[in-house]
Amino acid sequence: MADIRLQHEQAHALLTQIADAITSLRYGTIHITVQDSQVVQIEKVEKIRLKKPQDADLTSGGCDGAPSRADRITGGSAPVFGH
């Protein structure tokens, strides 16, 4: 009986750790690594969003200051880093 109670407590603690990782993450992923039917690692990868894609000016600009081929195709025009 004590062994079942210990397993239940360990499972509860594991689920609590997973829930904490999820609730503390705004954007990103949670990776759970399992070996021999046991969770051995919980990895949280957090991403930070700087701007919404439609607001970002991510044009590359050509090396001579003219728009690059990619910018001409996609409609971009201003260089990102002030080239």
N, C-alpha and C positions, 0 to 999 in steps of 0.2 A: 504493500500500500504506500509506503514511504517513497519507493522508487517511482511510482506513478505520479505522486504529488510533486516530486522533484522535476520530472519531465514536464509536467504541466506548468510549473513555475518558470522553467527554462524557456519553454515555448512562448509563454506570456511575455517574458523579458525580451525575447527576440522580436516578437511582433511589436512591442512597444518601441524598440530601437528602429525598426523599419518605419513605423508610423511617424516617429520623431524626424527621421531623415526626410520623409515625404513632406511633412507639414512645414519644415524649415526651408524648403526649396521653392523658389518662385519659378525659375526656368532651369531646366536641366534634366539629368537622368539619374536614376538610382540603379546600380548594378548589384545583384546579389549573387555571390559565388558559392556554389554548392560542391562539396567533395564527399563522397561516400554517404550520400543522403543527409549530410549535415551542412548547415550554413556556416561557412568559415570566414566570410568577408562581406561587408556592406560598403559599397563605394558610392559616394555622392559626387556628381560632376555638375557644378553650378555654372550657368552662363549668365552674363550680364548684358542686357540689351541696352544699347546706347541711344538708338533712335529707331523710330519706325521705318521700315524699308522705303515707304513712299516719300519720307522726309529726308532721307540720306542723299547726299551728293557724292556718289561713288564713281564718278567718271575718272578715267585714267589720264587723258590728255596724251598727245603724241610727244615725241622727244623734241620736236621743233616748235612746240607750243600749239600746233594745230591739233584738232581732235583726232584721236586714234581711230583705226578702222572699227574697233568695237564700239566706240562712242558714236561714230557715224551710223552704224547699223542700229544701235539701240536708242539713239536720239540724245545722248549725252553731249556736253560741250565744254564744261569747265573742268580744269584739272583739279585733282584732289589736293595735292600738296603744293600748289602754286608754281608748277613748272613753267 
